[in-house]
């Protein structure tokens, strides 16, 4: 199922890229999402192309009812974002893969970090949410879209908290 989101970040594009590569950002996301655990690992340098892998252990108390039989009290979400080097204005393109570990569900997509001005940028996500469950896959996908959207939109709050803490 297609998923499109535009996240509005209160940071210029260059600072947003540095935020994604900062291990402290995983801790901020943990707080924002109410996750039990969070960790991240970066390959490369945010001054150029880089890849960040983040794992979050999220509670499942807000997942759709149709999904509950496939998850326990928490799920581990593994997210891999690969970003290109920056354009002159700080804009970038990238890809993302989000897997719900131990389940047949995930999201793959493209990313575009767009510079808006000296204080703001947008991240455009164009993805495909897939649940490979015979007979129920499309129903699970449809039910999961609002939940996944909410998790993605939490990025806006996390970015504001990062800006406030780091002075970016």
N, C-alpha and C positions, 0 to 999 in steps of 0.2 A: 504494500500500500504506500502510495506517495506521501511524503511529509515535507512540507516547505515551511520554514520559519525564518524570520529576520530578527536577529537579536540586536538591540540598541545598547552599545557600550559607552559609558561615560569616560572614555579614554581615547586619545588619538591612536591611529593604527599602529604606530611603532611601539607605543606603550602596551597596547593590547597584545601584540606578539610577545613582548618581554614577559607579560603577565602569564601567558599560557606556559612559558618555559620556566617559570619560577616555582620551585617546590612548595613555597608558602601558599601558592594559589590552591593547591590540593587541600590544604588544611582549611582554607576559607570555604571552599566548595563543600567540604565535610560539614562544617557548621551550617551553611545555608540549607543544605539538603537534609540535615538531621542524620547523616550517615554515621555508622558505628566506627568505620575506619576509612582512611584515604591515603593513597600514596601516589607518587608520580616519578617518572624517569624520563630524562631528556637525552636525545641523541642529536648532536649538532649544536649549532650556536644560533640564537635568535636573531643575530645580525645577518644571517643568511638562511639557508634552508635548514629546517629542523623537524624532528618528530618527537611528540610527547605522548607517553603512555600513562594513563591514569587508571587506577582501580579504586572503586568506591564500594563499600558494603552498605547497602541501603535497606531500610526497613520496608516491609511489603504491606504495611497496614493500609496504604492508599491505592494499591493496585486494583484493577477491575476484578470483579467477582469471578469472571470466566477464566482469569489467569491464576487465581489462587491455588487450584489443584496442581499446578506445575511448579510452584515455588514454596519455600518454607517461610520462616519468620523474617528472613532477610535474603537478599540476592547480591551477588558480586557483579558489578558492571565494569567491564574493561573497555576503555575508550582509547583509541589510537588516532591521533590527529597528525597528519603529515603536511607541513607547510612549505611552500616555495620560498625562495628568497624574495625580499621586498622590491616593489616598484619604487620609483623615485618619491612618490607621495606616501610610502609605507604600506600601500595595499598589497595583498597577497592572495594566492589561491591555494587550495589544499584539498585533501580528502579526509574522510573520517570513517571509522568503523567502530561501532558500539556493539559489544556482545554481552548478553546476559549469561554469565558463566553457568554451565550445567543445564541450560535450557536450549530449545531450538529457536530462540528468538534473537533478532539483532537488527541493526540499522547500518546501512552503508550509504555514503553520500559524498557530495562535493561541498566545499566551503569556499566562500569568498569574503575576505576581510577588506572592507571598503573604507577608505579614509573619507570622512565627511568634513572635518575642520580640525583646528588645533586642540579640540577638547572631546571630540566624539568620533566614533566609527561604528559601522554595522558589520555583523557577521551574517551572511546569507547561507542558509543550509538547504540543500536540495537533496533529499534522501529517499530511500526505499526501506520501509519497515517490513520485516518478514518474520513470520512465525511458521515454522515447518512442522505443523501438527496435522495429521490426516483428518479431514472432514471439518476441523475446527479452526484451521489456520487463518482463514479470512475473517472469521468472527473475532478471533483473538487480536488480529491486527487492527481491526476497526475499533475494538474496545480499548486497545493500548495507545492509540494515537494521542488522545487527550492527556494521558499520563506522561507519555514520552515528551510531549510538547511542554508540559509543566516543568519537567526536569530540565529540559533545554532552556526554557525561559528563566530558570533560576540563575542562569549565567549572568543575567543583567544585574541581579542583586549581588552576586558574588563579585562581579567586576567593580561595582560601586564600593563594596567593602574593601577590596584590594586597593583601589585608588585612595580611599580614606586612610588606610593603614600605611601604605607605602609612599604616599605623597606624589604618586605618578601623575 
